[in-house]
Amino acid sequence: MIEPISAVAPELEGTASAGQRWTKATFLHWRIESSVVAPLLPAGVRPDEHDGSSWVGLIAFYLDRATLLGSPPVPYFGEFTEINVRLYGVDERGRRGVVSLETSRLAAVLAARAAFSIPYFWSRTSLAEHDGVVDYRAVRHVGEGASHIVARPGTEVVSGDATADFLTARWALFTTRGGRTVYLRNHHEPWPLVAARLELLEDTLLERAGIPGLTDRAPDSVLYSAGVTTWFGRSRA
């Protein structure tokens, strides 16, 4: 039985291992055949589906106030813009989660790999706001891969929408550690969402992640959030 989608996160078990604030978040999502993303997911995780398809996300946001194991917020290394390729999966126990890529500063990449076993890549990233739009950029320092997103947040509040909840109300991630799939819970307040319009997208991160051709068409969903503070639990099988 697959756990239900809920806009309200369940409480974490035990103490949090890390915390982060995510703000100025733009969510771009495309429908995709499950057969395309299935080979990209960790062992024991299959594509999660909604409204007849699986989905791929390109998520851009600013991360700050990062803490680890109860530390104070980390200056400089704990503050950066992130553009994240995201897949959606469900494991054999019916637990839902995301599979995620991409971050910015080298120290943050190393910390993410060590603490969460997330396959992040060191990139140069930036965020700017001008003329009512939010402008995100990322370029990998090593190897190919870049993204430029310009989005215009609207004023229409999105609440109680089944698709928006499926794409944003995610309370765990799946990753691989030591050859096995692990599950890492997170907790935050419900995303405050508004509809948004994509003004510009130039991206090769999706293709580098193994999902070519998506940017040839407009996203099926574009959302924006002022942000939330999130807490991570301990990873487990």
N, C-alpha and C positions, 0 to 999 in steps of 0.2 A: 504494500500500500504506500503510495507517494504522499509525503506530508503536504498539507494544504499551504497555499500561498497566503501570507498574512502581512499587511502593511505594518503591523506591530511586532517587533522582535521579541522572541522568547528571552528570558534572562539567561545570562551566562552561568555555567557551573563553575564554582570556585572563583579565584581571583583572576583578574585580567593580566595577560602577559604583555600587552602593549596598547597604546592609545594613539589616535591621530584625529585631527580635524580636517574634514574635506569640505571645501567651499567653492563657490562659483563653478558648479559642475554642469557640464553639458553632456547629455546622453544621446548618441546617434545609434539607431538600431535598424537592422535589415532582417527580413525573413530569409531563411536559407534551408535547403534540404538537409535533413538530419544525416543523410549518408555522407555529406561533404564534411561535416564537423566531427563525426564519430571517430575517425582515425586520429584526431588531434587531442582527444580527451585521455586522462589517465586511466590505467587499468581498473576495471570494475565500475567505471562511470559511463553512462550512456547519455545521448542528447536529451535534454529536457524540452518538451514541446508545449506550445500554447497556440490555440486557434489554428491548428492544422499544420504548424511548422516549427522548426527550431529557429533560434535567433542568434545573431552576432552583434556585439556592441562595440562601439568606439567611444570611450568615455574620457573626457578631458576635465581636469579640476586642479585646484590648488591645495596642496597638502602642507599643513603646518602643525605646531604643537605636538610633535611626535614624541612619545615617551616609550621606554622599554623597561619592563620589569620594575615598574614603580619609580623610574628615574624622573627628574624634572624634565620639562620640554627641552629638546636638544636644539641649540641655535645653529643656524646655517645648514648643517647636514640634515636637519629634520624639517626643512622648509623648501619646497620646490613645486613646480608645475608638473603634472603627470598626464600623459595620454596613454590610455590603457586599452588593449584589445581584449575583449571579454567574451567567453563562451558560457553556455548554461548546461549544467549536467545534473543527473540524479543517479545515486549509487544503488547497489543491490538491496540496501536497507530502506530505500525510499527517501533518503535524505537529499534535499536540494542544495545546490551550491554553484559557485562560479569557478571558472578556470581563467586565470589572469596573466598578463604580460606587461612589461615596459615600465621603467622609471627613469630618474634623472641623475642625481649626483652619485659619484662612484661609491662613497662611503655608505650611502643609503642602499645602493644596489647590493653591496657586500652584506650589510645588515639584514636586508630582506631575504637574501639567499640563505644566510646562516640561521635566522630565526624562523622563517616561514617556508624555506625551500621553494621560493617562487622564482621562476626563471626570468628575472628582470634583465634589462639591457641598459648600459650606461648611455645617457643621451644628454644633449644640450636642449633645454626647454625654456619657454617663456610664456607669460600671460600678460596681455594688455587690454585695457578697456577704453573705448573711444566711440563717440557718436552713437551710443546706445547698443554697441555690440561688444562681445567678448572674443578676443583673438588669442588663440593658443598655437604654439609652434613647438615641434620636437624634431631633432636630428640626432641619430645615433652617432657616437664618437667612433665606434668600431663597426665596420660593415655597413651595408646599405640599410636604409629605412628612415623615413621622414614623414611628418604630418603637419598640415596647416589647416586649422579649423577656425572659421569665423561664424558665430551664431548670434542671433538677436533674440534675447529673452522677451516673451510677451507678458501679458497681464492676466491671461485666462488661467485660473487655478485648476489644476488637475487633481481630482480626489475621487476615490471610489471607482477608478477605471481599472478593469481587470488586466488589460494589457500593460498599463503603466506599473501596476503592482507586480506583475510577473517579471518585468524587466528591471525593476529597481529594488523591490523588497526581497533582498537576498541576504541571508543570515549565516552564510558559511562559504568557504572556498575549499576546493580540492587541489592538491598538488602532489608531487611525487618526492619521497625522501627515502634514500637507501633502497631504491627499487620497489618500494611499495607506496600505495596511495594513502595519503593522510587527509584528515578532515579538520578544518580550523574554523571555529565558530566566531562570529562577531555580533556586536549589539550596538544599536544607535536608535535615536528617536526616528519616527517616520519621516521620510524625505518630504520637505515642502516643495512641491512641484508646480511648475507653470509650463504651458506650451511655449515652444520656441520655433524660430525659423532659421534654417541653415542658409547662410549667405555665401560661404565659400568652403570647399573641401578639396585639398590636394594631399593625397595620402598614399604611401606605399607600405605602411606598417601592416595593414590587413593582408596584403599580398605576401609580405615576408613571414607572416604568421601561418601561411598556408591556405589563405582564403582569397584568391584572385578574383577580379572582375566586379566586386561589389560596388565600388565607387563609380562604375559606369551608369548607375541608376541612383535616384534619390533615396534617402533613408525612408523606411516605413514608419518611423517614429522619431521625433525630435523633442526632447524635454530639457528643462533647465531647473536647477535648484540652487538656492542661496547656500545650502550646505548643512552638515551635521557633524557631531563629534562621535567617533566610533571607538569601541573597545574590542580587543581580540582576546579569546580564551586560549587555552592550551591545545595544541594539536593532538589528535588521536586517530587511531585507525577507524 
